């Protein structure tokens, strides 16, 4: 697990599909290209949705890890 400098963090815990990915779209715009966004989610659908979104938009999932019932994502803004 690498150490990334997180520019912004948002907690999507309790949100169900499609809200986590819709919020991700909005939050990634609040950081600069090259910065990292940390997302905390509880919806297991993000395991499929976030990588698909990143691939479609040219952004990059740096890390995904599970901490209890939480899924922690580090996503780098590339565009």
DODO-354123 format. One record per residue: x, y, z of N, C-alpha, C in turn; residue number from 1; residue in one letter. Coordinates in nm, 3 decimals. Each point is the difference from the previous one (the first is absolute). Example, Ala and Ser with C-alpha at 12.3 -4.5 7.8 and 13.67 -1.06 7.14 Angstrom:
% DODO-354123
<rec><n_u>1.319</n_u><n_v>-0.569</n_v><n_w>0.780</n_w><ca_u>-0.089</ca_u><ca_v>0.119</ca_v><ca_w>0.000</ca_w><c_u>0.090</c_u><c_v>0.120</c_v><c_w>0.000</c_w><n>1</n><res>A</res></rec>
<rec><n_u>-0.035</n_u><n_v>0.105</n_v><n_w>-0.072</n_w><ca_u>0.082</ca_u><ca_v>0.119</ca_v><ca_w>0.006</ca_w><c_u>-0.077</c_u><c_v>0.109</c_v><c_w>0.073</c_w><n>2</n><res>S</res></rec>
***
This chain:
% DODO-354123
<rec><n_u>0.084</n_u><n_v>-0.117</n_v><n_w>0.000</n_w><ca_u>-0.084</ca_u><ca_v>0.117</ca_v><ca_w>0.000</ca_w><c_u>0.089</c_u><c_v>0.125</c_v><c_w>0.000</c_w><n>1</n><res>X</res></rec>
<rec><n_u>-0.013</n_u><n_v>0.076</n_v><n_w>-0.106</n_w><ca_u>0.083</ca_u><ca_v>0.120</ca_v><ca_w>-0.012</ca_w><c_u>-0.061</c_u><c_v>0.116</c_v><c_w>0.079</c_w><n>2</n><res>X</res></rec>
<rec><n_u>0.083</n_u><n_v>0.096</n_v><n_w>0.029</n_w><ca_u>-0.046</ca_u><ca_v>0.121</ca_v><ca_w>0.068</ca_w><c_u>-0.025</c_u><c_v>0.108</c_v><c_w>-0.105</c_w><n>3</n><res>X</res></rec>
<rec><n_u>-0.124</n_u><n_v>0.040</n_v><n_w>-0.015</n_w><ca_u>-0.035</ca_u><ca_v>0.105</ca_v><ca_w>-0.095</ca_w><c_u>-0.045</c_u><c_v>0.122</c_v><c_w>0.078</c_w><n>4</n><res>X</res></rec>
<rec><n_u>0.034</n_u><n_v>0.117</n_v><n_w>-0.050</n_w><ca_u>-0.047</ca_u><ca_v>0.124</ca_v><ca_w>0.062</ca_w><c_u>-0.142</c_u><c_v>0.025</c_v><c_w>-0.049</c_w><n>5</n><res>X</res></rec>
<rec><n_u>-0.093</n_u><n_v>-0.001</n_v><n_w>0.091</n_w><ca_u>-0.142</ca_u><ca_v>0.017</ca_v><ca_w>-0.033</ca_w><c_u>-0.035</c_u><c_v>0.148</c_v><c_w>0.001</c_w><n>6</n><res>X</res></rec>
<rec><n_u>-0.053</n_u><n_v>0.049</n_v><n_w>-0.111</n_w><ca_u>-0.037</ca_u><ca_v>0.141</ca_v><ca_w>-0.013</ca_w><c_u>-0.139</c_u><c_v>0.027</c_v><c_w>0.056</c_w><n>7</n><res>X</res></rec>
<rec><n_u>-0.086</n_u><n_v>-0.099</n_v><n_w>-0.012</n_w><ca_u>-0.139</ca_u><ca_v>0.016</ca_v><ca_w>0.043</ca_w><c_u>-0.054</c_u><c_v>-0.138</c_v><c_w>0.038</c_w><n>8</n><res>X</res></rec>
<rec><n_u>-0.095</n_u><n_v>0.000</n_v><n_w>0.092</n_w><ca_u>-0.062</ca_u><ca_v>-0.125</ca_v><ca_w>0.044</ca_w><c_u>-0.150</c_u><c_v>0.020</c_v><c_w>0.006</c_w><n>9</n><res>X</res></rec>
<rec><n_u>-0.074</n_u><n_v>-0.104</n_v><n_w>-0.041</n_w><ca_u>-0.144</ca_u><ca_v>0.007</ca_v><ca_w>0.024</ca_w><c_u>-0.052</c_u><c_v>-0.136</c_v><c_w>0.041</c_w><n>10</n><res>X</res></rec>
<rec><n_u>-0.101</n_u><n_v>0.003</n_v><n_w>0.083</n_w><ca_u>-0.057</ca_u><ca_v>-0.121</ca_v><ca_w>0.059</ca_w><c_u>-0.135</c_u><c_v>-0.028</c_v><c_w>-0.066</c_w><n>11</n><res>X</res></rec>
<rec><n_u>-0.004</n_u><n_v>-0.107</n_v><n_w>-0.078</n_w><ca_u>-0.123</ca_u><ca_v>-0.039</ca_v><ca_w>-0.069</ca_w><c_u>-0.068</c_u><c_v>-0.115</c_v><c_w>0.074</c_w><n>12</n><res>X</res></rec>
<rec><n_u>0.038</n_u><n_v>-0.021</n_v><n_w>0.125</n_w><ca_u>-0.058</ca_u><ca_v>-0.109</ca_v><ca_w>0.079</ca_w><c_u>-0.151</c_u><c_v>0.014</c_v><c_w>0.006</c_w><n>13</n><res>X</res></rec>
<rec><n_u>-0.069</n_u><n_v>-0.111</n_v><n_w>-0.021</n_w><ca_u>-0.145</ca_u><ca_v>0.000</ca_v><ca_w>0.007</ca_w><c_u>-0.068</c_u><c_v>0.033</c_v><c_w>-0.131</c_w><n>14</n><res>X</res></rec>
<rec><n_u>0.074</n_u><n_v>0.055</n_v><n_w>-0.096</n_w><ca_u>-0.059</ca_u><ca_v>0.032</ca_v><ca_w>-0.130</ca_w><c_u>-0.006</c_u><c_v>-0.127</c_v><c_w>-0.085</c_w><n>15</n><res>X</res></rec>
<rec><n_u>-0.108</n_u><n_v>-0.017</n_v><n_w>-0.072</n_w><ca_u>-0.019</ca_u><ca_v>-0.117</ca_v><ca_w>-0.086</ca_w><c_u>0.011</c_u><c_v>0.043</c_v><c_w>-0.146</c_w><n>16</n><res>X</res></rec>
<rec><n_u>0.030</n_u><n_v>-0.096</n_v><n_w>-0.084</n_w><ca_u>0.012</ca_u><ca_v>0.020</ca_v><ca_w>-0.143</ca_w><c_u>-0.124</c_u><c_v>0.072</c_v><c_w>-0.052</c_w><n>17</n><res>X</res></rec>
<rec><n_u>0.016</n_u><n_v>0.103</n_v><n_w>-0.082</n_w><ca_u>0.121</ca_u><ca_v>0.048</ca_v><ca_w>-0.066</ca_w><c_u>0.066</c_u><c_v>0.118</c_v><c_w>0.071</c_w><n>18</n><res>X</res></rec>
<rec><n_u>-0.044</n_u><n_v>0.034</n_v><n_w>0.120</n_w><ca_u>0.050</ca_u><ca_v>0.122</ca_v><ca_w>0.066</ca_w><c_u>0.151</c_u><c_v>0.005</c_v><c_w>0.022</c_w><n>19</n><res>X</res></rec>
<rec><n_u>0.066</n_u><n_v>-0.108</n_v><n_w>0.044</n_w><ca_u>0.146</ca_u><ca_v>0.012</ca_v><ca_w>0.021</ca_w><c_u>0.075</c_u><c_v>0.044</c_v><c_w>-0.125</c_w><n>20</n><res>X</res></rec>
<rec><n_u>-0.033</n_u><n_v>-0.056</n_v><n_w>-0.115</n_w><ca_u>0.073</ca_u><ca_v>0.038</ca_v><ca_w>-0.121</ca_w><c_u>-0.040</c_u><c_v>0.141</c_v><c_w>-0.046</c_w><n>21</n><res>X</res></rec>
<rec><n_u>-0.124</n_u><n_v>0.039</n_v><n_w>0.022</n_w><ca_u>-0.041</ca_u><ca_v>0.137</ca_v><ca_w>-0.035</ca_w><c_u>0.073</c_u><c_v>0.102</c_v><c_w>0.088</c_w><n>22</n><res>X</res></rec>
<rec><n_u>0.013</n_u><n_v>-0.031</n_v><n_w>0.129</n_w><ca_u>0.073</ca_u><ca_v>0.088</ca_v><ca_w>0.091</ca_w><c_u>0.149</c_u><c_v>0.002</c_v><c_w>-0.036</c_w><n>23</n><res>X</res></rec>
<rec><n_u>0.055</n_u><n_v>-0.116</n_v><n_w>-0.038</n_w><ca_u>0.140</ca_u><ca_v>-0.008</ca_v><ca_w>-0.041</ca_w><c_u>0.025</c_u><c_v>0.095</c_v><c_w>-0.117</c_w><n>24</n><res>X</res></rec>
<rec><n_u>-0.089</n_u><n_v>-0.001</n_v><n_w>-0.099</n_w><ca_u>0.014</ca_u><ca_v>0.089</ca_v><ca_w>-0.116</ca_w><c_u>0.010</c_u><c_v>0.146</c_v><c_w>0.044</c_w><n>25</n><res>X</res></rec>
<rec><n_u>-0.082</n_u><n_v>0.038</n_v><n_w>0.095</n_w><ca_u>-0.002</ca_u><ca_v>0.139</ca_v><ca_w>0.047</ca_w><c_u>0.125</c_u><c_v>0.031</c_v><c_w>0.083</c_w><n>26</n><res>X</res></rec>
<rec><n_u>0.036</n_u><n_v>-0.090</n_v><n_w>0.089</n_w><ca_u>0.114</ca_u><ca_v>0.024</ca_v><ca_w>0.091</ca_w><c_u>0.133</c_u><c_v>0.004</c_v><c_w>-0.074</c_w><n>27</n><res>X</res></rec>
<rec><n_u>0.017</n_u><n_v>-0.082</n_v><n_w>-0.103</n_w><ca_u>0.128</ca_u><ca_v>-0.003</ca_v><ca_w>-0.072</ca_w><c_u>0.027</c_u><c_v>0.135</c_v><c_w>-0.068</c_w><n>28</n><res>X</res></rec>
<rec><n_u>-0.108</n_u><n_v>0.074</n_v><n_w>-0.033</n_w><ca_u>0.016</ca_u><ca_v>0.132</ca_v><ca_w>-0.062</ca_w><c_u>0.051</c_u><c_v>0.104</c_v><c_w>0.099</c_w><n>29</n><res>X</res></rec>
<rec><n_u>-0.008</n_u><n_v>-0.030</n_v><n_w>0.128</n_w><ca_u>0.042</ca_u><ca_v>0.096</ca_v><ca_w>0.103</ca_w><c_u>0.150</c_u><c_v>-0.007</c_v><c_w>0.032</c_w><n>30</n><res>X</res></rec>
<rec><n_u>0.068</n_u><n_v>-0.093</n_v><n_w>-0.064</n_w><ca_u>0.146</ca_u><ca_v>-0.008</ca_v><ca_w>0.019</ca_w><c_u>0.068</c_u><c_v>0.025</c_v><c_w>-0.134</c_w><n>31</n><res>X</res></rec>
<rec><n_u>0.129</n_u><n_v>0.030</n_v><n_w>0.007</n_w><ca_u>0.077</ca_u><ca_v>0.027</ca_v><ca_w>-0.122</ca_w><c_u>0.047</c_u><c_v>-0.129</c_v><c_w>-0.065</c_w><n>32</n><res>X</res></rec>
<rec><n_u>0.027</n_u><n_v>0.008</n_v><n_w>-0.130</n_w><ca_u>0.058</ca_u><ca_v>-0.113</ca_v><ca_w>-0.072</ca_w><c_u>0.129</c_u><c_v>-0.041</c_v><c_w>0.071</c_w><n>33</n><res>X</res></rec>
<rec><n_u>0.017</n_u><n_v>-0.129</n_v><n_w>0.021</n_w><ca_u>0.118</ca_u><ca_v>-0.053</ca_v><ca_w>0.069</ca_w><c_u>-0.021</c_u><c_v>-0.022</c_v><c_w>0.148</c_w><n>34</n><res>X</res></rec>
<rec><n_u>-0.108</n_u><n_v>0.054</n_v><n_w>0.055</n_w><ca_u>-0.027</ca_u><ca_v>-0.018</ca_v><ca_w>0.143</ca_w><c_u>-0.082</c_u><c_v>-0.126</c_v><c_w>0.024</c_w><n>35</n><res>X</res></rec>
<rec><n_u>-0.008</n_u><n_v>-0.038</n_v><n_w>0.128</n_w><ca_u>-0.065</ca_u><ca_v>-0.126</ca_v><ca_w>0.039</ca_w><c_u>-0.123</c_u><c_v>0.030</c_v><c_w>0.086</c_w><n>36</n><res>X</res></rec>
<rec><n_u>-0.108</n_u><n_v>-0.070</n_v><n_w>-0.034</n_w><ca_u>-0.125</ca_u><ca_v>0.007</ca_v><ca_w>0.074</ca_w><c_u>-0.018</c_u><c_v>-0.131</c_v><c_w>0.077</c_w><n>37</n><res>X</res></rec>
<rec><n_u>-0.032</n_u><n_v>0.011</n_v><n_w>0.127</n_w><ca_u>-0.030</ca_u><ca_v>-0.118</ca_v><ca_w>0.082</ca_w><c_u>-0.151</c_u><c_v>-0.009</c_v><c_w>0.016</c_w><n>38</n><res>X</res></rec>
<rec><n_u>-0.055</n_u><n_v>-0.117</n_v><n_w>-0.029</n_w><ca_u>-0.143</ca_u><ca_v>-0.023</ca_v><ca_w>0.011</ca_w><c_u>-0.022</c_u><c_v>-0.117</c_v><c_w>0.095</c_w><n>39</n><res>X</res></rec>
<rec><n_u>-0.091</n_u><n_v>0.018</n_v><n_w>0.093</n_w><ca_u>-0.039</ca_u><ca_v>-0.108</ca_v><ca_w>0.091</ca_w><c_u>-0.143</c_u><c_v>-0.038</c_v><c_w>-0.036</c_w><n>40</n><res>X</res></rec>
<rec><n_u>-0.021</n_u><n_v>-0.126</n_v><n_w>-0.031</n_w><ca_u>-0.132</ca_u><ca_v>-0.047</ca_v><ca_w>-0.044</ca_w><c_u>-0.039</c_u><c_v>-0.126</c_v><c_w>0.076</c_w><n>41</n><res>X</res></rec>
<rec><n_u>-0.128</n_u><n_v>-0.029</n_v><n_w>0.000</n_w><ca_u>-0.049</ca_u><ca_v>-0.126</ca_v><ca_w>0.057</ca_w><c_u>-0.072</c_u><c_v>-0.085</c_v><c_w>-0.104</c_w><n>42</n><res>X</res></rec>
<rec><n_u>-0.030</n_u><n_v>0.058</n_v><n_w>-0.115</n_w><ca_u>-0.072</ca_u><ca_v>-0.072</ca_v><ca_w>-0.106</ca_w><c_u>0.098</c_u><c_v>-0.087</c_v><c_w>-0.078</c_w><n>43</n><res>X</res></rec>
<rec><n_u>-0.019</n_u><n_v>-0.133</n_v><n_w>0.006</n_w><ca_u>0.091</ca_u><ca_v>-0.092</ca_v><ca_w>-0.070</ca_w><c_u>-0.004</c_u><c_v>0.021</c_v><c_w>-0.151</c_w><n>44</n><res>X</res></rec>
<rec><n_u>-0.104</n_u><n_v>0.066</n_v><n_w>-0.050</n_w><ca_u>-0.007</ca_u><ca_v>0.031</ca_v><ca_w>-0.143</ca_w><c_u>0.113</c_u><c_v>0.089</c_v><c_w>-0.047</c_w><n>45</n><res>X</res></rec>
<rec><n_u>0.062</n_u><n_v>0.074</n_v><n_w>0.094</n_w><ca_u>0.112</ca_u><ca_v>0.087</ca_v><ca_w>-0.040</ca_w><c_u>0.118</c_u><c_v>-0.082</c_v><c_w>-0.050</c_w><n>46</n><res>X</res></rec>
<rec><n_u>0.010</n_u><n_v>-0.126</n_v><n_w>0.041</n_w><ca_u>0.112</ca_u><ca_v>-0.085</ca_v><ca_w>-0.046</ca_w><c_u>-0.002</c_u><c_v>-0.017</c_v><c_w>-0.151</c_w><n>47</n><res>X</res></rec>
<rec><n_u>-0.118</n_u><n_v>0.006</n_v><n_w>-0.058</n_w><ca_u>-0.013</ca_u><ca_v>-0.008</ca_v><ca_w>-0.145</ca_w><c_u>-0.011</c_u><c_v>0.139</c_v><c_w>-0.061</c_w><n>48</n><res>X</res></rec>
<rec><n_u>-0.079</n_u><n_v>0.086</n_v><n_w>0.064</n_w><ca_u>-0.031</ca_u><ca_v>0.131</ca_v><ca_w>-0.057</ca_w><c_u>0.120</c_u><c_v>0.094</c_v><c_w>-0.005</c_w><n>49</n><res>X</res></rec>
<rec><n_u>0.079</n_u><n_v>0.008</n_v><n_w>0.108</n_w><ca_u>0.111</ca_u><ca_v>0.097</ca_v><ca_w>0.003</ca_w><c_u>0.107</c_u><c_v>-0.033</c_v><c_w>-0.104</c_w><n>50</n><res>X</res></rec>
<rec><n_u>0.046</n_u><n_v>-0.127</n_v><n_w>-0.011</n_w><ca_u>0.100</ca_u><ca_v>-0.029</ca_v><ca_w>-0.105</ca_w><c_u>-0.054</c_u><c_v>0.026</c_v><c_w>-0.141</c_w><n>51</n><res>X</res></rec>
<rec><n_u>-0.128</n_u><n_v>-0.033</n_v><n_w>-0.024</n_w><ca_u>-0.059</ca_u><ca_v>0.026</ca_v><ca_w>-0.132</ca_w><c_u>-0.004</c_u><c_v>0.149</c_v><c_w>-0.029</c_w><n>52</n><res>X</res></rec>
<rec><n_u>-0.040</n_u><n_v>0.078</n_v><n_w>0.100</n_w><ca_u>-0.005</ca_u><ca_v>0.145</ca_v><ca_w>-0.015</ca_w><c_u>0.139</c_u><c_v>0.056</c_v><c_w>-0.029</c_w><n>53</n><res>X</res></rec>
<rec><n_u>0.099</n_u><n_v>-0.048</n_v><n_w>0.075</n_w><ca_u>0.138</ca_u><ca_v>0.049</ca_v><ca_w>-0.018</ca_w><c_u>0.050</c_u><c_v>-0.030</c_v><c_w>-0.141</c_w><n>54</n><res>X</res></rec>
<rec><n_u>-0.029</n_u><n_v>-0.120</n_v><n_w>-0.048</n_w><ca_u>0.044</ca_u><ca_v>-0.037</ca_v><ca_w>-0.134</ca_w><c_u>-0.067</c_u><c_v>0.088</c_v><c_w>-0.106</c_w><n>55</n><res>X</res></rec>
<rec><n_u>-0.128</n_u><n_v>0.023</n_v><n_w>0.016</n_w><ca_u>-0.075</ca_u><ca_v>0.084</ca_v><ca_w>-0.096</ca_w><c_u>0.046</c_u><c_v>0.145</c_v><c_w>0.000</c_w><n>56</n><res>X</res></rec>
<rec><n_u>0.040</n_u><n_v>0.050</n_v><n_w>0.116</n_w><ca_u>0.031</ca_u><ca_v>0.143</ca_v><ca_w>0.013</ca_w><c_u>0.149</c_u><c_v>0.031</c_v><c_w>-0.007</c_w><n>57</n><res>X</res></rec>
<rec><n_u>0.085</n_u><n_v>-0.102</n_v><n_w>-0.003</n_w><ca_u>0.144</ca_u><ca_v>0.023</ca_v><ca_w>-0.007</ca_w><c_u>0.064</c_u><c_v>0.029</c_v><c_w>0.135</c_w><n>58</n><res>X</res></rec>
<rec><n_u>-0.076</n_u><n_v>-0.023</n_v><n_w>0.108</n_w><ca_u>0.057</ca_u><ca_v>0.016</ca_v><ca_w>0.134</ca_w><c_u>0.054</c_u><c_v>-0.135</c_v><c_w>0.046</c_w><n>59</n><res>X</res></rec>
<rec><n_u>0.062</n_u><n_v>-0.005</n_v><n_w>0.117</n_w><ca_u>0.074</ca_u><ca_v>-0.121</ca_v><ca_w>0.039</ca_w><c_u>-0.031</c_u><c_v>-0.041</c_v><c_w>0.144</c_w><n>60</n><res>X</res></rec>
<rec><n_u>-0.042</n_u><n_v>-0.126</n_v><n_w>0.014</n_w><ca_u>-0.017</ca_u><ca_v>-0.056</ca_v><ca_w>0.135</ca_w><c_u>0.139</c_u><c_v>-0.043</c_v><c_w>0.047</c_w><n>61</n><res>X</res></rec>
<rec><n_u>0.050</n_u><n_v>0.067</n_v><n_w>0.103</n_w><ca_u>0.133</ca_u><ca_v>-0.033</ca_v><ca_w>0.054</ca_w><c_u>-0.009</c_u><c_v>-0.115</c_v><c_w>0.098</c_w><n>62</n><res>X</res></rec>
<rec><n_u>-0.110</n_u><n_v>-0.004</n_v><n_w>0.074</n_w><ca_u>-0.011</ca_u><ca_v>-0.099</ca_v><ca_w>0.106</ca_w><c_u>-0.146</c_u><c_v>-0.020</c_v><c_w>0.039</c_w><n>63</n><res>X</res></rec>
<rec><n_u>-0.033</n_u><n_v>-0.123</n_v><n_w>0.036</n_w><ca_u>-0.129</ca_u><ca_v>-0.033</ca_v><ca_w>0.058</ca_w><c_u>0.028</c_u><c_v>-0.099</c_v><c_w>0.111</c_w><n>64</n><res>X</res></rec>
<rec><n_u>-0.050</n_u><n_v>0.031</n_v><n_w>0.119</n_w><ca_u>0.018</ca_u><ca_v>-0.093</ca_v><ca_w>0.111</ca_w><c_u>-0.126</c_u><c_v>-0.003</c_v><c_w>0.085</c_w><n>65</n><res>X</res></rec>
<rec><n_u>-0.019</n_u><n_v>-0.112</n_v><n_w>0.065</n_w><ca_u>-0.117</ca_u><ca_v>-0.014</ca_v><ca_w>0.086</ca_w><c_u>0.044</c_u><c_v>0.012</c_v><c_w>0.145</c_w><n>66</n><res>X</res></rec>
<rec><n_u>-0.074</n_u><n_v>0.079</n_v><n_w>0.074</n_w><ca_u>0.025</ca_u><ca_v>0.019</ca_v><ca_w>0.143</ca_w><c_u>-0.132</c_u><c_v>-0.024</c_v><c_w>0.071</c_w><n>67</n><res>X</res></rec>
<rec><n_u>-0.022</n_u><n_v>-0.124</n_v><n_w>0.044</n_w><ca_u>-0.128</ca_u><ca_v>-0.035</ca_v><ca_w>0.061</ca_w><c_u>-0.108</c_u><c_v>0.007</c_v><c_w>-0.106</c_w><n>68</n><res>X</res></rec>
<rec><n_u>-0.105</n_u><n_v>0.077</n_v><n_w>0.028</n_w><ca_u>-0.110</ca_u><ca_v>0.013</ca_v><ca_w>-0.097</ca_w><c_u>0.021</c_u><c_v>0.117</c_v><c_w>-0.096</c_w><n>69</n><res>X</res></rec>
<rec><n_u>0.115</n_u><n_v>0.065</n_v><n_w>0.008</n_w><ca_u>0.032</ca_u><ca_v>0.115</ca_v><ca_w>-0.086</ca_w><c_u>0.092</c_u><c_v>-0.043</c_v><c_w>-0.114</c_w><n>70</n><res>X</res></rec>
<rec><n_u>-0.018</n_u><n_v>0.064</n_v><n_w>-0.114</n_w><ca_u>0.089</ca_u><ca_v>-0.018</ca_v><ca_w>-0.115</ca_w><c_u>0.067</c_u><c_v>0.135</c_v><c_w>-0.021</c_w><n>71</n><res>X</res></rec>
<rec><n_u>0.132</n_u><n_v>0.001</n_v><n_w>0.008</n_w><ca_u>0.077</ca_u><ca_v>0.124</ca_v><ca_w>-0.012</ca_w><c_u>0.068</c_u><c_v>0.003</c_v><c_w>-0.136</c_w><n>72</n><res>X</res></rec>
<rec><n_u>-0.024</n_u><n_v>0.109</n_v><n_w>-0.070</n_w><ca_u>0.054</ca_u><ca_v>0.018</ca_v><ca_w>-0.135</ca_w><c_u>0.095</c_u><c_v>0.120</c_v><c_w>-0.003</c_w><n>73</n><res>X</res></rec>
<rec><n_u>0.107</n_u><n_v>-0.013</n_v><n_w>-0.075</n_w><ca_u>0.087</ca_u><ca_v>0.113</ca_v><ca_w>-0.032</ca_w><c_u>-0.001</c_u><c_v>0.012</c_v><c_w>-0.152</c_w><n>74</n><res>X</res></rec>
<rec><n_u>-0.047</n_u><n_v>0.114</n_v><n_w>-0.047</n_w><ca_u>-0.017</ca_u><ca_v>0.021</ca_v><ca_w>-0.144</ca_w><c_u>0.074</c_u><c_v>0.127</c_v><c_w>-0.042</c_w><n>75</n><res>X</res></rec>
<rec><n_u>0.083</n_u><n_v>-0.016</n_v><n_w>-0.100</n_w><ca_u>0.080</ca_u><ca_v>0.112</ca_v><ca_w>-0.052</ca_w><c_u>-0.071</c_u><c_v>0.065</c_v><c_w>-0.118</c_w><n>76</n><res>X</res></rec>
<rec><n_u>-0.009</n_u><n_v>0.132</n_v><n_w>0.006</n_w><ca_u>-0.059</ca_u><ca_v>0.074</ca_v><ca_w>-0.111</ca_w><c_u>0.105</c_u><c_v>0.018</c_v><c_w>-0.109</c_w><n>77</n><res>X</res></rec>
<rec><n_u>-0.027</n_u><n_v>-0.053</n_v><n_w>-0.117</n_w><ca_u>0.092</ca_u><ca_v>0.009</ca_v><ca_w>-0.113</ca_w><c_u>-0.047</c_u><c_v>0.098</c_v><c_w>-0.106</c_w><n>78</n><res>X</res></rec>
<rec><n_u>-0.127</n_u><n_v>0.040</n_v><n_w>0.005</n_w><ca_u>-0.053</ca_u><ca_v>0.090</ca_v><ca_w>-0.103</ca_w><c_u>-0.088</c_u><c_v>0.106</c_v><c_w>0.064</c_w><n>79</n><res>X</res></rec>
***
